[in-house]
């Protein structure tokens, strides 16, 4: 699509916005606003605190445990046989590797574009990350994955990260992993509620990790779930997490006796990574609302994506047709020419102009962003190069779409992005005095 065509579309899709003066309205709400805990969850947390029974195993039976109940409800929702509640998704990713049998020095393939928690978990397990290039749609490049597998025939594991809920060609990835003898593990931190051909994410791999950190579809501040259909993997996870002695009997999602007997013999250390009762109590009512919230998010997302796609030099990548999305945030790529001769200066100016009007836009390739592989010095990522990923994230931007925002808020968001990009494209890199006044 040419810039002229986009200008015509912009006028058609955004008539109200295109007629507003530059330096117009300011966003006056906090875009970092997470979804609130439902009243039912708050009441259950209070009851749990009043009982004093915050340790998941301080109950007579599984029926009394909030964690055991949320594990059952979570696994019922995603369609997995087993779920183990943990203190974070990072712990779940770490335990996927431990349960898969990863040893010190093993190589683990993973996305070159993901959150720092993924390579951190790989390093935590004593393994060495091997990074795979990404696509403009922020998913792993399957062709580069095959190249990296061929270049590292001793690599036994691949953690595919569904960054921002974007799913790659999962059937092709599964087929490739099976052909190469690589165990597929899924980082589903961002993909709860996302569907592949009508089924929940997390079913292509042998194990998957989900998150309930505040900016996910479930909000407990911190928290995570390890899910699998394999009895032995579930038993190992329970043991690593801290189900010592006979405490596995207090799980609804209890593995078979043979699996428990094999792992509860003192050979597996207790890392004490359990979810606590208060976390589970606030999560349980949220699971019931995921589908309704997905519908509300998506209605807004597609409208905003169409508006951003109409802006000159701006594009929102479509997901694969097999995917049902959860549009709780929007990512857009900006052509290098739209940011001027100095890409970094243009990108910084765009961010500053948006921020001055109350809209904090994130740039994935910024020097401080935890999703920029160049910042993962602890995991030897900067020396890996990844030229394709480096180029993509240098022009990729990210904005949250809070559920509690109203339609006018989203209109203002798009307006700010449009006008800030237009100023940068025109060579106006300085933040105007009027915009600085907005920031006060």
Order of alpha helices (4+ residues) and beta strands (2+ residues): alpha-alpha-alpha-alpha-beta-alpha-beta-alpha-beta-alpha-beta-alpha-beta-beta-beta-beta-beta-alpha-alpha-alpha-alpha-beta-beta-beta-alpha-beta-alpha-beta-alpha-alpha
